[in-house]
Amino acid sequence: MSDSEKLSTWQVAKSVAAAFFGVQSAESRERDFKKGRASQFILIGAVATLVFILLVWLAVVLTLKAAGV
């Protein structure tokens, strides 16, 4: 990949997922800053955060339903 190429949506999603878990390599982080667009990271990060919140909410609802509350 040349320096002028932008990151694909899949590459941005993988970087966001790695950052969520705190396991992103320094090489990937450097690539993100050089070739990525902030708007992509913000959008995918916001969607990932929303999905995470919905999954936690669903787990709580199912747990409470199983407990009979």
C-alpha beads as a LAMMPS data file, in Angstrom:
LAMMPS data file: protein, C-alpha beads

69 atoms
68 bonds

1 atom types
1 bond types

-500.0 500.0 xlo xhi
-500.0 500.0 ylo yhi
-500.0 500.0 zlo zhi

Masses

1 110.0

Atoms # bond

1 1 1 0.000 0.000 0.000
2 1 1 1.510 3.338 -0.975
3 1 1 1.474 6.394 1.303
4 1 1 -1.219 8.085 -0.779
5 1 1 -3.752 5.266 -0.326
6 1 1 -6.477 5.649 2.285
7 1 1 -7.490 2.944 4.725
8 1 1 -10.410 0.728 3.802
9 1 1 -13.486 0.576 6.004
10 1 1 -12.464 -2.927 7.070
11 1 1 -9.006 -1.716 8.151
12 1 1 -10.570 1.116 10.144
13 1 1 -13.022 -1.303 11.800
14 1 1 -10.164 -3.638 12.762
15 1 1 -8.203 -0.726 14.213
16 1 1 -11.206 0.475 16.215
17 1 1 -11.818 -3.052 17.536
18 1 1 -8.164 -3.413 18.537
19 1 1 -8.279 -0.030 20.265
20 1 1 -11.456 -1.054 22.133
21 1 1 -9.571 -3.994 23.631
22 1 1 -6.324 -2.073 24.074
23 1 1 -4.255 -4.387 21.890
24 1 1 -3.468 -2.194 18.894
25 1 1 0.147 -2.340 17.776
26 1 1 2.274 0.767 17.468
27 1 1 2.676 0.005 13.752
28 1 1 -1.089 -0.020 13.173
29 1 1 -1.567 3.139 15.215
30 1 1 1.116 4.905 13.189
31 1 1 -0.517 3.738 9.930
32 1 1 -3.887 5.006 11.161
33 1 1 -2.521 8.481 11.863
34 1 1 -0.738 8.682 8.519
35 1 1 -3.392 7.231 6.201
36 1 1 -6.696 7.312 8.064
37 1 1 -9.387 9.979 8.152
38 1 1 -10.667 11.082 11.549
39 1 1 -14.267 11.040 10.324
40 1 1 -14.033 7.306 9.553
41 1 1 -12.669 6.502 13.003
42 1 1 -15.252 8.683 14.746
43 1 1 -18.169 7.140 12.833
44 1 1 -17.069 3.528 13.259
45 1 1 -16.104 4.157 16.893
46 1 1 -19.537 5.647 17.619
47 1 1 -21.297 2.700 15.964
48 1 1 -19.113 0.211 17.868
49 1 1 -19.861 2.009 21.146
50 1 1 -23.592 1.933 20.429
51 1 1 -23.455 -1.793 19.635
52 1 1 -21.532 -2.427 22.870
53 1 1 -24.095 -0.485 24.927
54 1 1 -26.969 -2.371 23.286
55 1 1 -25.288 -5.718 23.988
56 1 1 -24.812 -4.829 27.671
57 1 1 -28.432 -3.681 27.885
58 1 1 -29.616 -6.918 26.255
59 1 1 -27.532 -8.998 28.677
60 1 1 -29.084 -7.154 31.635
61 1 1 -32.627 -7.573 30.312
62 1 1 -32.126 -11.296 29.650
63 1 1 -30.523 -11.829 33.064
64 1 1 -33.363 -10.053 34.837
65 1 1 -35.933 -12.023 32.838
66 1 1 -34.192 -15.311 33.714
67 1 1 -34.157 -14.284 37.398
68 1 1 -37.899 -13.608 37.257
69 1 1 -37.641 -9.916 37.995

Bonds

1 1 1 2
2 1 2 3
3 1 3 4
4 1 4 5
5 1 5 6
6 1 6 7
7 1 7 8
8 1 8 9
9 1 9 10
10 1 10 11
11 1 11 12
12 1 12 13
13 1 13 14
14 1 14 15
15 1 15 16
16 1 16 17
17 1 17 18
18 1 18 19
19 1 19 20
20 1 20 21
21 1 21 22
22 1 22 23
23 1 23 24
24 1 24 25
25 1 25 26
26 1 26 27
27 1 27 28
28 1 28 29
29 1 29 30
30 1 30 31
31 1 31 32
32 1 32 33
33 1 33 34
34 1 34 35
35 1 35 36
36 1 36 37
37 1 37 38
38 1 38 39
39 1 39 40
40 1 40 41
41 1 41 42
42 1 42 43
43 1 43 44
44 1 44 45
45 1 45 46
46 1 46 47
47 1 47 48
48 1 48 49
49 1 49 50
50 1 50 51
51 1 51 52
52 1 52 53
53 1 53 54
54 1 54 55
55 1 55 56
56 1 56 57
57 1 57 58
58 1 58 59
59 1 59 60
60 1 60 61
61 1 61 62
62 1 62 63
63 1 63 64
64 1 64 65
65 1 65 66
66 1 66 67
67 1 67 68
68 1 68 69
